[in-house]
Amino acid sequence: MASHAQELIDEAEYLFDQELMRGTFAGEAMRRSMRSIRASLSRAQQLVKERPGTAAAVANTMLLQLNDITTGQQKASEGI
């Protein structure tokens, strides 16, 4: 279970970094979201060995948030 949790964390960190490079986190609200996501990913990383289920749950939540951000960016670029 720990390896699965680590894979989720790694994917979330990768997507987070991609959003940072795109400059998605412009504006105060998005910067707050960025800090929250980064803190949660750090927390998940700390939990992965002793509480892999919790780490996976935290990573899943961050993946969903990042997906929402990406989906919102895509819709905005399409004019939806």
All heavy atoms as a GROMACS GRO file, in nm:
protein
  613
    1MET      N    1   0.082  -0.119   0.000
    1MET     CA    2   0.000   0.000   0.000
    1MET      C    3   0.087   0.126   0.000
    1MET      O    4   0.049   0.226  -0.061
    1MET     CB    5  -0.093   0.000   0.121
    1MET     CG    6  -0.190   0.115   0.120
    1MET     SD    7  -0.304   0.120   0.257
    1MET     CE    8  -0.436   0.022   0.192
    2ALA      N    9   0.201   0.119   0.066
    2ALA     CA   10   0.290   0.236   0.072
    2ALA      C   11   0.339   0.273  -0.068
    2ALA      O   12   0.349   0.392  -0.100
    2ALA     CB   13   0.407   0.210   0.166
    3SER      N   14   0.367   0.174  -0.151
    3SER     CA   15   0.416   0.206  -0.286
    3SER      C   16   0.306   0.272  -0.370
    3SER      O   17   0.333   0.364  -0.448
    3SER     CB   18   0.472   0.083  -0.356
    3SER     OG   19   0.371  -0.011  -0.381
    4HIS      N   20   0.183   0.225  -0.352
    4HIS     CA   21   0.070   0.289  -0.422
    4HIS      C   22   0.053   0.433  -0.375
    4HIS      O   23   0.035   0.524  -0.458
    4HIS     CB   24  -0.059   0.210  -0.398
    4HIS     CG   25  -0.179   0.272  -0.459
    4HIS    ND1   26  -0.200   0.279  -0.595
    4HIS    CD2   27  -0.286   0.333  -0.402
    4HIS    CE1   28  -0.313   0.341  -0.620
    4HIS    NE2   29  -0.368   0.374  -0.504
    5ALA      N   30   0.060   0.454  -0.245
    5ALA     CA   31   0.048   0.590  -0.191
    5ALA      C   32   0.159   0.678  -0.246
    5ALA      O   33   0.134   0.794  -0.285
    5ALA     CB   34   0.053   0.587  -0.038
    6GLN      N   35   0.281   0.626  -0.254
    6GLN     CA   36   0.394   0.704  -0.306
    6GLN      C   37   0.372   0.739  -0.452
    6GLN      O   38   0.404   0.851  -0.495
    6GLN     CB   39   0.525   0.629  -0.287
    6GLN     CG   40   0.647   0.712  -0.322
    6GLN     CD   41   0.660   0.836  -0.235
    6GLN    OE1   42   0.665   0.827  -0.113
    6GLN    NE2   43   0.665   0.953  -0.297
    7GLU      N   44   0.317   0.646  -0.529
    7GLU     CA   45   0.287   0.675  -0.670
    7GLU      C   46   0.186   0.787  -0.683
    7GLU      O   47   0.200   0.875  -0.770
    7GLU     CB   48   0.236   0.549  -0.740
    7GLU     CG   49   0.342   0.444  -0.762
    7GLU     CD   50   0.286   0.314  -0.819
    7GLU    OE1   51   0.167   0.311  -0.856
    7GLU    OE2   52   0.362   0.217  -0.825
    8LEU      N   53   0.084   0.787  -0.598
    8LEU     CA   54  -0.016   0.896  -0.601
    8LEU      C   55   0.048   1.029  -0.565
    8LEU      O   56   0.021   1.132  -0.628
    8LEU     CB   57  -0.131   0.863  -0.506
    8LEU     CG   58  -0.218   0.743  -0.542
    8LEU    CD1   59  -0.316   0.714  -0.429
    8LEU    CD2   60  -0.291   0.767  -0.673
    9ILE      N   61   0.130   1.028  -0.463
    9ILE     CA   62   0.200   1.150  -0.420
    9ILE      C   63   0.289   1.201  -0.533
    9ILE      O   64   0.290   1.321  -0.564
    9ILE     CB   65   0.280   1.126  -0.291
    9ILE    CG1   66   0.186   1.097  -0.175
    9ILE    CG2   67   0.371   1.245  -0.261
    9ILE    CD1   68   0.254   1.039  -0.053
   10ASP      N   69   0.364   1.110  -0.594
   10ASP     CA   70   0.453   1.149  -0.704
   10ASP      C   71   0.376   1.211  -0.820
   10ASP      O   72   0.418   1.313  -0.876
   10ASP     CB   73   0.534   1.029  -0.754
   10ASP     CG   74   0.636   0.979  -0.654
   10ASP    OD1   75   0.666   1.052  -0.555
   10ASP    OD2   76   0.684   0.865  -0.672
   11GLU      N   77   0.262   1.152  -0.854
   11GLU     CA   78   0.180   1.207  -0.962
   11GLU      C   79   0.127   1.345  -0.925
   11GLU      O   80   0.131   1.438  -1.007
   11GLU     CB   81   0.064   1.114  -0.997
   11GLU     CG   82  -0.020   1.170  -1.110
   11GLU     CD   83  -0.132   1.077  -1.152
   11GLU    OE1   84  -0.136   0.961  -1.108
   11GLU    OE2   85  -0.217   1.123  -1.231
   12ALA      N   86   0.079   1.359  -0.804
   12ALA     CA   87   0.027   1.489  -0.759
   12ALA      C   88   0.137   1.594  -0.759
   12ALA      O   89   0.114   1.708  -0.803
   12ALA     CB   90  -0.035   1.476  -0.620
   13GLU      N   91   0.256   1.558  -0.715
   13GLU     CA   92   0.367   1.654  -0.716
   13GLU      C   93   0.405   1.692  -0.858
   13GLU      O   94   0.432   1.809  -0.886
   13GLU     CB   95   0.487   1.596  -0.641
   13GLU     CG   96   0.465   1.594  -0.491
   13GLU     CD   97   0.581   1.535  -0.414
   13GLU    OE1   98   0.664   1.461  -0.472
   13GLU    OE2   99   0.589   1.563  -0.292
   14TYR      N  100   0.404   1.596  -0.948
   14TYR     CA  101   0.434   1.624  -1.088
   14TYR      C  102   0.332   1.723  -1.146
   14TYR      O  103   0.368   1.822  -1.210
   14TYR     CB  104   0.436   1.494  -1.169
   14TYR     CG  105   0.451   1.517  -1.317
   14TYR    CD1  106   0.576   1.546  -1.372
   14TYR    CD2  107   0.341   1.512  -1.402
   14TYR    CE1  108   0.590   1.569  -1.507
   14TYR    CE2  109   0.354   1.535  -1.537
   14TYR     CZ  110   0.479   1.564  -1.590
   14TYR     OH  111   0.493   1.587  -1.724
   15LEU      N  112   0.204   1.694  -1.125
   15LEU     CA  113   0.099   1.783  -1.177
   15LEU      C  114   0.106   1.921  -1.114
   15LEU      O  115   0.086   2.023  -1.182
   15LEU     CB  116  -0.038   1.720  -1.154
   15LEU     CG  117  -0.064   1.592  -1.232
   15LEU    CD1  118  -0.196   1.529  -1.188
   15LEU    CD2  119  -0.063   1.617  -1.381
   16PHE      N  120   0.135   1.925  -0.985
   16PHE     CA  121   0.151   2.052  -0.914
   16PHE      C  122   0.263   2.133  -0.978
   16PHE      O  123   0.246   2.252  -1.009
   16PHE     CB  124   0.180   2.026  -0.767
   16PHE     CG  125   0.199   2.150  -0.686
   16PHE    CD1  126   0.090   2.222  -0.639
   16PHE    CD2  127   0.326   2.195  -0.653
   16PHE    CE1  128   0.108   2.337  -0.563
   16PHE    CE2  129   0.344   2.308  -0.578
   16PHE     CZ  130   0.235   2.380  -0.533
   17ASP      N  131   0.377   2.068  -1.002
   17ASP     CA  132   0.490   2.137  -1.064
   17ASP      C  133   0.456   2.185  -1.205
   17ASP      O  134   0.498   2.294  -1.245
   17ASP     CB  135   0.612   2.046  -1.067
   17ASP     CG  136   0.670   2.020  -0.929
   17ASP    OD1  137   0.639   2.097  -0.834
   17ASP    OD2  138   0.746   1.922  -0.914
   18GLN      N  139   0.378   2.106  -1.279
   18GLN     CA  140   0.335   2.148  -1.412
   18GLN      C  141   0.250   2.275  -1.406
   18GLN      O  142   0.267   2.366  -1.487
   18GLN     CB  143   0.256   2.035  -1.481
   18GLN     CG  144   0.339   1.913  -1.515
   18GLN     CD  145   0.448   1.945  -1.614
   18GLN    OE1  146   0.424   2.004  -1.719
   18GLN    NE2  147   0.570   1.909  -1.579
   19GLU      N  148   0.162   2.280  -1.309
   19GLU     CA  149   0.078   2.399  -1.292
   19GLU      C  150   0.162   2.520  -1.252
   19GLU      O  151   0.137   2.632  -1.297
   19GLU     CB  152  -0.034   2.374  -1.192
   19GLU     CG  153  -0.137   2.273  -1.238
   19GLU     CD  154  -0.202   2.309  -1.371
   19GLU    OE1  155  -0.232   2.427  -1.395
   19GLU    OE2  156  -0.223   2.217  -1.451
   20LEU      N  157   0.262   2.497  -1.168
   20LEU     CA  158   0.352   2.607  -1.131
   20LEU      C  159   0.424   2.662  -1.254
   20LEU      O  160   0.437   2.784  -1.271
   20LEU     CB  161   0.456   2.560  -1.029
   20LEU     CG  162   0.412   2.548  -0.885
   20LEU    CD1  163   0.527   2.495  -0.799
   20LEU    CD2  164   0.364   2.681  -0.830
   21MET      N  165   0.471   2.572  -1.339
   21MET     CA  166   0.543   2.616  -1.459
   21MET      C  167   0.452   2.690  -1.555
   21MET      O  168   0.496   2.780  -1.626
   21MET     CB  169   0.609   2.496  -1.528
   21MET     CG  170   0.727   2.444  -1.450
   21MET     SD  171   0.834   2.324  -1.532
   21MET     CE  172   0.728   2.226  -1.631
   22ARG      N  173   0.324   2.654  -1.560
   22ARG     CA  174   0.228   2.723  -1.645
   22ARG      C  175   0.190   2.860  -1.589
   22ARG      O  176   0.126   2.938  -1.656
   22ARG     CB  177   0.100   2.640  -1.658
   22ARG     CG  178   0.111   2.531  -1.756
   22ARG     CD  179  -0.027   2.472  -1.782
   22ARG     NE  180  -0.006   2.340  -1.837
   22ARG     CZ  181  -0.035   2.226  -1.776
   22ARG    NH1  182  -0.092   2.225  -1.659
   22ARG    NH2  183  -0.009   2.112  -1.834
   23GLY      N  184   0.222   2.883  -1.463
   23GLY     CA  185   0.183   3.009  -1.401
   23GLY      C  186   0.037   3.011  -1.360
   23GLY      O  187  -0.023   3.117  -1.348
   24THR      N  188  -0.020   2.893  -1.340
   24THR     CA  189  -0.161   2.881  -1.306
   24THR      C  190  -0.195   2.954  -1.177
   24THR      O  191  -0.305   3.004  -1.161
   24THR     CB  192  -0.198   2.732  -1.292
   24THR    OG1  193  -0.174   2.669  -1.417
   24THR    CG2  194  -0.343   2.712  -1.253
   25PHE      N  195  -0.103   2.960  -1.085
   25PHE     CA  196  -0.132   3.010  -0.952
   25PHE      C  197  -0.114   3.160  -0.939
   25PHE      O  198  -0.060   3.209  -0.841
   25PHE     CB  199  -0.047   2.935  -0.848
   25PHE     CG  200  -0.080   2.789  -0.841
   25PHE    CD1  201   0.005   2.695  -0.894
   25PHE    CD2  202  -0.198   2.747  -0.784
   25PHE    CE1  203  -0.026   2.560  -0.887
   25PHE    CE2  204  -0.230   2.613  -0.777
   25PHE     CZ  205  -0.143   2.519  -0.829
   26ALA      N  206  -0.161   3.235  -1.037
   26ALA     CA  207  -0.158   3.381  -1.029
   26ALA      C  208  -0.278   3.427  -0.948
   26ALA      O  209  -0.384   3.366  -0.952
   26ALA     CB  210  -0.161   3.439  -1.169
   27GLY      N  211  -0.261   3.532  -0.875
   27GLY     CA  212  -0.369   3.584  -0.792
   27GLY      C  213  -0.362   3.528  -0.651
   27GLY      O  214  -0.311   3.420  -0.628
   28GLU      N  215  -0.415   3.604  -0.559
   28GLU     CA  216  -0.404   3.568  -0.417
   28GLU      C  217  -0.476   3.438  -0.384
   28GLU      O  218  -0.425   3.354  -0.311
   28GLU     CB  219  -0.456   3.681  -0.329
   28GLU     CG  220  -0.437   3.656  -0.180
   28GLU     CD  221  -0.292   3.632  -0.141
   28GLU    OE1  222  -0.200   3.690  -0.201
   28GLU    OE2  223  -0.270   3.550  -0.048
   29ALA      N  224  -0.596   3.420  -0.436
   29ALA     CA  225  -0.671   3.297  -0.407
   29ALA      C  226  -0.597   3.174  -0.457
   29ALA      O  227  -0.590   3.072  -0.388
   29ALA     CB  228  -0.810   3.304  -0.468
   30MET      N  229  -0.540   3.184  -0.576
   30MET     CA  230  -0.467   3.070  -0.630
   30MET      C  231  -0.337   3.047  -0.553
   30MET      O  232  -0.296   2.933  -0.534
   30MET     CB  233  -0.438   3.091  -0.779
   30MET     CG  234  -0.564   3.083  -0.864
   30MET     SD  235  -0.653   2.926  -0.845
   30MET     CE  236  -0.548   2.818  -0.937
   31ARG      N  237  -0.273   3.152  -0.506
   31ARG     CA  238  -0.152   3.135  -0.424
   31ARG      C  239  -0.185   3.065  -0.293
   31ARG      O  240  -0.110   2.980  -0.246
   31ARG     CB  241  -0.083   3.269  -0.401
   31ARG     CG  242  -0.004   3.316  -0.523
   31ARG     CD  243   0.088   3.432  -0.489
   31ARG     NE  244   0.016   3.554  -0.459
   31ARG     CZ  245  -0.025   3.642  -0.550
   31ARG    NH1  246   0.000   3.621  -0.677
   31ARG    NH2  247  -0.089   3.750  -0.513
   32ARG      N  248  -0.301   3.098  -0.236
   32ARG     CA  249  -0.344   3.026  -0.114
   32ARG      C  250  -0.367   2.879  -0.144
   32ARG      O  251  -0.329   2.792  -0.067
   32ARG     CB  252  -0.470   3.090  -0.056
   32ARG     CG  253  -0.443   3.215   0.027
   32ARG     CD  254  -0.565   3.255   0.109
   32ARG     NE  255  -0.684   3.279   0.028
   32ARG     CZ  256  -0.716   3.396  -0.027
   32ARG    NH1  257  -0.638   3.501  -0.010
   32ARG    NH2  258  -0.827   3.409  -0.097
   33SER      N  259  -0.429   2.852  -0.257
   33SER     CA  260  -0.451   2.713  -0.298
   33SER      C  261  -0.318   2.642  -0.317
   33SER      O  262  -0.301   2.527  -0.277
   33SER     CB  263  -0.530   2.707  -0.429
   33SER     OG  264  -0.661   2.750  -0.410
   34MET      N  265  -0.223   2.710  -0.379
   34MET     CA  266  -0.091   2.654  -0.401
   34MET      C  267  -0.025   2.615  -0.269
   34MET      O  268   0.028   2.506  -0.254
   34MET     CB  269  -0.003   2.752  -0.477
   34MET     CG  270   0.139   2.701  -0.497
   34MET     SD  271   0.248   2.825  -0.570
   34MET     CE  272   0.273   2.934  -0.431
   35ARG      N  273  -0.031   2.706  -0.173
   35ARG     CA  274   0.031   2.678  -0.042
   35ARG      C  275  -0.039   2.562   0.026
   35ARG      O  276   0.026   2.476   0.087
   35ARG     CB  277   0.027   2.803   0.046
   35ARG     CG  278   0.130   2.908   0.005
   35ARG     CD  279   0.143   3.020   0.108
   35ARG     NE  280   0.018   3.096   0.125
   35ARG     CZ  281  -0.014   3.205   0.057
   35ARG    NH1  282   0.068   3.252  -0.036
   35ARG    NH2  283  -0.127   3.268   0.081
   36SER      N  284  -0.169   2.557   0.016
   36SER     CA  285  -0.246   2.448   0.078
   36SER      C  286  -0.212   2.314   0.014
   36SER      O  287  -0.192   2.214   0.084
   36SER     CB  288  -0.396   2.478   0.065
   36SER     OG  289  -0.470   2.369   0.114
   37ILE      N  290  -0.207   2.311  -0.119
   37ILE     CA  291  -0.174   2.187  -0.189
   37ILE      C  292  -0.033   2.143  -0.154
   37ILE      O  293  -0.009   2.025  -0.123
   37ILE     CB  294  -0.192   2.203  -0.341
   37ILE    CG1  295  -0.340   2.219  -0.375
   37ILE    CG2  296  -0.130   2.086  -0.417
   37ILE    CD1  297  -0.368   2.262  -0.518
   38ARG      N  298   0.062   2.235  -0.156
   38ARG     CA  299   0.201   2.200  -0.123
   38ARG      C  300   0.210   2.145   0.019
   38ARG      O  301   0.277   2.045   0.045
   38ARG     CB  302   0.292   2.322  -0.141
   38ARG     CG  303   0.436   2.303  -0.098
   38ARG     CD  304   0.508   2.185  -0.159
   38ARG     NE  305   0.529   2.201  -0.300
   38ARG     CZ  306   0.551   2.101  -0.385
   38ARG    NH1  307   0.554   1.977  -0.342
   38ARG    NH2  308   0.567   2.122  -0.512
   39ALA      N  309   0.143   2.209   0.114
   39ALA     CA  310   0.145   2.161   0.253
   39ALA      C  311   0.084   2.022   0.265
   39ALA      O  312   0.137   1.935   0.336
   39ALA     CB  313   0.071   2.259   0.344
   40SER      N  314  -0.025   1.998   0.194
   40SER     CA  315  -0.089   1.867   0.199
   40SER      C  316  -0.001   1.760   0.136
   40SER      O  317   0.006   1.648   0.186
   40SER     CB  318  -0.225   1.871   0.128
   40SER     OG  319  -0.314   1.953   0.202
   41LEU      N  320   0.066   1.794   0.028
   41LEU     CA  321   0.156   1.697  -0.034
   41LEU      C  322   0.274   1.666   0.057
   41LEU      O  323   0.316   1.550   0.068
   41LEU     CB  324   0.205   1.748  -0.169
   41LEU     CG  325   0.099   1.748  -0.280
   41LEU    CD1  326   0.151   1.818  -0.404
   41LEU    CD2  327   0.056   1.606  -0.312
   42SER      N  328   0.325   1.766   0.125
   42SER     CA  329   0.433   1.741   0.222
   42SER      C  330   0.384   1.652   0.335
   42SER      O  331   0.455   1.560   0.378
   42SER     CB  332   0.484   1.874   0.279
   42SER     OG  333   0.546   1.949   0.179
   43ARG      N  334   0.263   1.678   0.382
   43ARG     CA  335   0.205   1.596   0.488
   43ARG      C  336   0.187   1.452   0.440
   43ARG      O  337   0.218   1.357   0.513
   43ARG     CB  338   0.072   1.655   0.533
   43ARG     CG  339   0.003   1.577   0.641
   43ARG     CD  340   0.076   1.588   0.773
   43ARG     NE  341   0.002   1.514   0.874
   43ARG     CZ  342   0.058   1.440   0.966
   43ARG    NH1  343   0.189   1.433   0.976
   43ARG    NH2  344  -0.015   1.375   1.053
   44ALA      N  345   0.138   1.433   0.320
   44ALA     CA  346   0.122   1.298   0.266
   44ALA      C  347   0.255   1.226   0.259
   44ALA      O  348   0.266   1.108   0.294
   44ALA     CB  349   0.057   1.304   0.128
   45GLN      N  350   0.358   1.297   0.217
   45GLN     CA  351   0.492   1.238   0.208
   45GLN      C  352   0.540   1.194   0.347
   45GLN      O  353   0.601   1.088   0.361
   45GLN     CB  354   0.590   1.338   0.147
   45GLN     CG  355   0.723   1.279   0.111
   45GLN     CD  356   0.713   1.177  -0.001
   45GLN    OE1  357   0.648   1.200  -0.101
   45GLN    NE2  358   0.774   1.063   0.017
   46GLN      N  359   0.512   1.271   0.449
   46GLN     CA  360   0.552   1.236   0.585
   46GLN      C  361   0.477   1.112   0.636
   46GLN      O  362   0.530   1.035   0.715
   46GLN     CB  363   0.526   1.352   0.681
   46GLN     CG  364   0.614   1.472   0.656
   46GLN     CD  365   0.568   1.594   0.735
   46GLN    OE1  366   0.462   1.593   0.799
   46GLN    NE2  367   0.646   1.700   0.728
   47LEU      N  368   0.354   1.093   0.590
   47LEU     CA  369   0.269   0.984   0.639
   47LEU      C  370   0.289   0.853   0.566
   47LEU      O  371   0.246   0.748   0.615
   47LEU     CB  372   0.122   1.024   0.624
   47LEU     CG  373   0.071   1.136   0.713
   47LEU    CD1  374  -0.069   1.178   0.669
   47LEU    CD2  375   0.070   1.091   0.858
   48VAL      N  376   0.351   0.855   0.449
   48VAL     CA  377   0.349   0.740   0.359
   48VAL      C  378   0.400   0.610   0.421
   48VAL      O  379   0.344   0.504   0.395
   48VAL     CB  380   0.419   0.773   0.225
   48VAL    CG1  381   0.570   0.772   0.238
   48VAL    CG2  382   0.373   0.680   0.116
   49LYS      N  383   0.499   0.615   0.506
   49LYS     CA  384   0.553   0.491   0.564
   49LYS      C  385   0.468   0.437   0.678
   49LYS      O  386   0.445   0.317   0.686
   49LYS     CB  387   0.696   0.512   0.612
   49LYS     CG  388   0.793   0.527   0.498
   49LYS     CD  389   0.936   0.542   0.547
   49LYS     CE  390   1.027   0.560   0.427
   49LYS     NZ  391   1.166   0.582   0.466
   50GLU      N  392   0.422   0.524   0.766
   50GLU     CA  393   0.349   0.478   0.884
   50GLU      C  394   0.198   0.470   0.862
   50GLU      O  395   0.131   0.391   0.928
   50GLU     CB  396   0.381   0.569   1.003
   50GLU     CG  397   0.526   0.556   1.048
   50GLU     CD  398   0.556   0.639   1.170
   50GLU    OE1  399   0.462   0.673   1.246
   50GLU    OE2  400   0.674   0.672   1.188
   51ARG      N  401   0.146   0.554   0.777
   51ARG     CA  402   0.000   0.556   0.751
   51ARG      C  403  -0.024   0.569   0.601
   51ARG      O  404  -0.074   0.671   0.553
   51ARG     CB  405  -0.062   0.672   0.828
   51ARG     CG  406  -0.052   0.652   0.979
   51ARG     CD  407  -0.098   0.770   1.062
   51ARG     NE  408  -0.226   0.823   1.021
   51ARG     CZ  409  -0.269   0.945   1.056
   51ARG    NH1  410  -0.194   1.023   1.131
   51ARG    NH2  411  -0.386   0.989   1.016
   52PRO      N  412   0.009   0.464   0.525
   52PRO     CA  413  -0.001   0.474   0.380
   52PRO      C  414  -0.143   0.497   0.329
   52PRO      O  415  -0.161   0.565   0.227
   52PRO     CB  416   0.056   0.340   0.330
   52PRO     CG  417   0.045   0.248   0.446
   52PRO     CD  418   0.058   0.334   0.569
   53GLY      N  419  -0.244   0.445   0.397
   53GLY     CA  420  -0.381   0.468   0.355
   53GLY      C  421  -0.419   0.615   0.366
   53GLY      O  422  -0.482   0.672   0.276
   54THR      N  423  -0.379   0.677   0.475
   54THR     CA  424  -0.406   0.819   0.493
   54THR      C  425  -0.328   0.902   0.392
   54THR      O  426  -0.382   0.997   0.334
   54THR     CB  427  -0.369   0.863   0.637
   54THR    OG1  428  -0.445   0.784   0.729
   54THR    CG2  429  -0.395   1.010   0.660
   55ALA      N  430  -0.203   0.864   0.368
   55ALA     CA  431  -0.122   0.935   0.269
   55ALA      C  432  -0.186   0.926   0.131
   55ALA      O  433  -0.192   1.025   0.057
   55ALA     CB  434   0.020   0.878   0.265
   56ALA      N  435  -0.238   0.807   0.096
   56ALA     CA  436  -0.304   0.789  -0.033
   56ALA      C  437  -0.430   0.874  -0.040
   56ALA      O  438  -0.458   0.935  -0.145
   56ALA     CB  439  -0.337   0.642  -0.056
   57ALA      N  440  -0.506   0.881   0.068
   57ALA     CA  441  -0.627   0.961   0.070
   57ALA      C  442  -0.595   1.109   0.051
   57ALA      O  443  -0.665   1.180  -0.024
   57ALA     CB  444  -0.704   0.939   0.200
   58VAL      N  445  -0.492   1.156   0.117
   58VAL     CA  446  -0.451   1.296   0.103
   58VAL      C  447  -0.407   1.322  -0.041
   58VAL      O  448  -0.446   1.422  -0.103
   58VAL     CB  449  -0.338   1.332   0.202
   58VAL    CG1  450  -0.279   1.469   0.173
   58VAL    CG2  451  -0.390   1.326   0.345
   59ALA      N  452  -0.328   1.231  -0.097
   59ALA     CA  453  -0.281   1.247  -0.235
   59ALA      C  454  -0.399   1.246  -0.332
   59ALA      O  455  -0.402   1.325  -0.427
   59ALA     CB  456  -0.181   1.138  -0.270
   60ASN      N  457  -0.496   1.158  -0.309
   60ASN     CA  458  -0.615   1.155  -0.395
   60ASN      C  459  -0.688   1.288  -0.392
   60ASN      O  460  -0.733   1.339  -0.496
   60ASN     CB  461  -0.710   1.043  -0.352
   60ASN     CG  462  -0.674   0.911  -0.411
   60ASN    OD1  463  -0.624   0.903  -0.522
   60ASN    ND2  464  -0.699   0.806  -0.336
   61THR      N  465  -0.701   1.345  -0.274
   61THR     CA  466  -0.767   1.475  -0.261
   61THR      C  467  -0.692   1.582  -0.340
   61THR      O  468  -0.753   1.663  -0.410
   61THR     CB  469  -0.779   1.514  -0.113
   61THR    OG1  470  -0.854   1.414  -0.045
   61THR    CG2  471  -0.844   1.650  -0.096
   62MET      N  472  -0.559   1.579  -0.331
   62MET     CA  473  -0.478   1.677  -0.404
   62MET      C  474  -0.489   1.654  -0.555
   62MET      O  475  -0.495   1.750  -0.632
   62MET     CB  476  -0.332   1.671  -0.361
   62MET     CG  477  -0.306   1.709  -0.216
   62MET     SD  478  -0.375   1.869  -0.168
   62MET     CE  479  -0.528   1.819  -0.092
   63LEU      N  480  -0.495   1.529  -0.597
   63LEU     CA  481  -0.512   1.500  -0.739
   63LEU      C  482  -0.645   1.554  -0.790
   63LEU      O  483  -0.652   1.609  -0.901
   63LEU     CB  484  -0.501   1.349  -0.765
   63LEU     CG  485  -0.359   1.292  -0.759
   63LEU    CD1  486  -0.364   1.140  -0.754
   63LEU    CD2  487  -0.277   1.341  -0.877
   64LEU      N  488  -0.749   1.539  -0.711
   64LEU     CA  489  -0.879   1.593  -0.751
   64LEU      C  490  -0.876   1.746  -0.759
   64LEU      O  491  -0.932   1.805  -0.852
   64LEU     CB  492  -0.988   1.547  -0.653
   64LEU     CG  493  -1.023   1.399  -0.660
   64LEU    CD1  494  -1.116   1.361  -0.544
   64LEU    CD2  495  -1.087   1.365  -0.794
   65GLN      N  496  -0.811   1.810  -0.662
   65GLN     CA  497  -0.801   1.956  -0.666
   65GLN      C  498  -0.722   2.002  -0.788
   65GLN      O  499  -0.761   2.098  -0.856
   65GLN     CB  500  -0.734   2.009  -0.539
   65GLN     CG  501  -0.824   2.003  -0.418
   65GLN     CD  502  -0.759   2.064  -0.295
   65GLN    OE1  503  -0.641   2.097  -0.294
   65GLN    NE2  504  -0.837   2.077  -0.190
   66LEU      N  505  -0.612   1.934  -0.816
   66LEU     CA  506  -0.532   1.970  -0.932
   66LEU      C  507  -0.609   1.945  -1.062
   66LEU      O  508  -0.598   2.023  -1.156
   66LEU     CB  509  -0.400   1.892  -0.931
   66LEU     CG  510  -0.302   1.937  -0.823
   66LEU    CD1  511  -0.195   1.832  -0.799
   66LEU    CD2  512  -0.239   2.071  -0.860
   67ASN      N  513  -0.687   1.840  -1.065
   67ASN     CA  514  -0.771   1.814  -1.182
   67ASN      C  515  -0.873   1.926  -1.201
   67ASN      O  516  -0.896   1.971  -1.313
   67ASN     CB  517  -0.842   1.679  -1.168
   67ASN     CG  518  -0.923   1.646  -1.291
   67ASN    OD1  519  -0.868   1.631  -1.399
   67ASN    ND2  520  -1.054   1.639  -1.275
   68ASP      N  521  -0.933   1.972  -1.092
   68ASP     CA  522  -1.028   2.083  -1.101
   68ASP      C  523  -0.961   2.209  -1.155
   68ASP      O  524  -1.019   2.281  -1.236
   68ASP     CB  525  -1.091   2.112  -0.965
   68ASP     CG  526  -1.188   2.003  -0.920
   68ASP    OD1  527  -1.226   1.918  -1.003
   68ASP    OD2  528  -1.223   2.004  -0.800
   69ILE      N  529  -0.839   2.234  -1.110
   69ILE     CA  530  -0.764   2.352  -1.158
   69ILE      C  531  -0.736   2.338  -1.306
   69ILE      O  532  -0.760   2.431  -1.385
   69ILE     CB  533  -0.634   2.369  -1.078
   69ILE    CG1  534  -0.666   2.413  -0.936
   69ILE    CG2  535  -0.540   2.469  -1.146
   69ILE    CD1  536  -0.549   2.406  -0.840
   70THR      N  537  -0.689   2.221  -1.348
   70THR     CA  538  -0.658   2.197  -1.489
   70THR      C  539  -0.783   2.208  -1.574
   70THR      O  540  -0.782   2.271  -1.681
   70THR     CB  541  -0.594   2.058  -1.507
   70THR    OG1  542  -0.476   2.052  -1.427
   70THR    CG2  543  -0.558   2.032  -1.651
   71THR      N  544  -0.892   2.150  -1.528
   71THR     CA  545  -1.019   2.155  -1.602
   71THR      C  546  -1.066   2.300  -1.614
   71THR      O  547  -1.111   2.343  -1.721
   71THR     CB  548  -1.126   2.070  -1.532
   71THR    OG1  549  -1.079   1.935  -1.525
   71THR    CG2  550  -1.257   2.073  -1.606
   72GLY      N  551  -1.054   2.375  -1.507
   72GLY     CA  552  -1.092   2.517  -1.511
   72GLY      C  553  -1.007   2.596  -1.609
   72GLY      O  554  -1.059   2.681  -1.682
   73GLN      N  555  -0.878   2.567  -1.612
   73GLN     CA  556  -0.789   2.635  -1.707
   73GLN      C  557  -0.826   2.601  -1.850
   73GLN      O  558  -0.826   2.688  -1.938
   73GLN     CB  559  -0.643   2.598  -1.680
   73GLN     CG  560  -0.589   2.650  -1.548
   73GLN     CD  561  -0.586   2.801  -1.546
   73GLN    OE1  562  -0.557   2.866  -1.645
   73GLN    NE2  563  -0.617   2.858  -1.430
   74GLN      N  564  -0.857   2.473  -1.876
   74GLN     CA  565  -0.895   2.432  -2.011
   74GLN      C  566  -1.023   2.499  -2.055
   74GLN      O  567  -1.034   2.546  -2.168
   74GLN     CB  568  -0.907   2.280  -2.018
   74GLN     CG  569  -0.774   2.208  -2.009
   74GLN     CD  570  -0.789   2.058  -1.996
   74GLN    OE1  571  -0.896   2.006  -1.965
   74GLN    NE2  572  -0.680   1.988  -2.018
   75LYS      N  573  -1.121   2.502  -1.966
   75LYS     CA  574  -1.249   2.566  -1.999
   75LYS      C  575  -1.229   2.715  -2.027
   75LYS      O  576  -1.289   2.771  -2.117
   75LYS     CB  577  -1.350   2.544  -1.888
   75LYS     CG  578  -1.404   2.403  -1.884
   75LYS     CD  579  -1.506   2.386  -1.773
   75LYS     CE  580  -1.558   2.244  -1.771
   75LYS     NZ  581  -1.655   2.223  -1.663
   76ALA      N  582  -1.145   2.778  -1.945
   76ALA     CA  583  -1.120   2.922  -1.964
   76ALA      C  584  -1.053   2.947  -2.100
   76ALA      O  585  -1.086   3.044  -2.168
   76ALA     CB  586  -1.032   2.974  -1.851
   77SER      N  587  -0.959   2.860  -2.138
   77SER     CA  588  -0.890   2.881  -2.266
   77SER      C  589  -0.982   2.853  -2.385
   77SER      O  590  -0.962   2.904  -2.493
   77SER     CB  591  -0.764   2.794  -2.273
   77SER     OG  592  -0.798   2.658  -2.286
   78GLU      N  593  -1.085   2.771  -2.362
   78GLU     CA  594  -1.181   2.740  -2.468
   78GLU      C  595  -1.296   2.840  -2.470
   78GLU      O  596  -1.385   2.832  -2.554
   78GLU     CB  597  -1.236   2.598  -2.450
   78GLU     CG  598  -1.131   2.491  -2.467
   78GLU     CD  599  -1.179   2.353  -2.426
   78GLU    OE1  600  -1.296   2.340  -2.383
   78GLU    OE2  601  -1.100   2.259  -2.434
   79GLY      N  602  -1.298   2.930  -2.372
   79GLY     CA  603  -1.404   3.030  -2.365
   79GLY      C  604  -1.536   2.977  -2.312
   79GLY      O  605  -1.640   3.031  -2.342
   80ILE      N  606  -1.528   2.871  -2.234
   80ILE     CA  607  -1.651   2.811  -2.179
   80ILE      C  608  -1.684   2.876  -2.047
   80ILE      O  609  -1.607   2.898  -1.963
   80ILE     CB  610  -1.636   2.658  -2.161
   80ILE    CG1  611  -1.615   2.595  -2.297
   80ILE    CG2  612  -1.757   2.599  -2.093
   80ILE    CD1  613  -1.589   2.446  -2.295
   0.00000   0.00000   0.00000
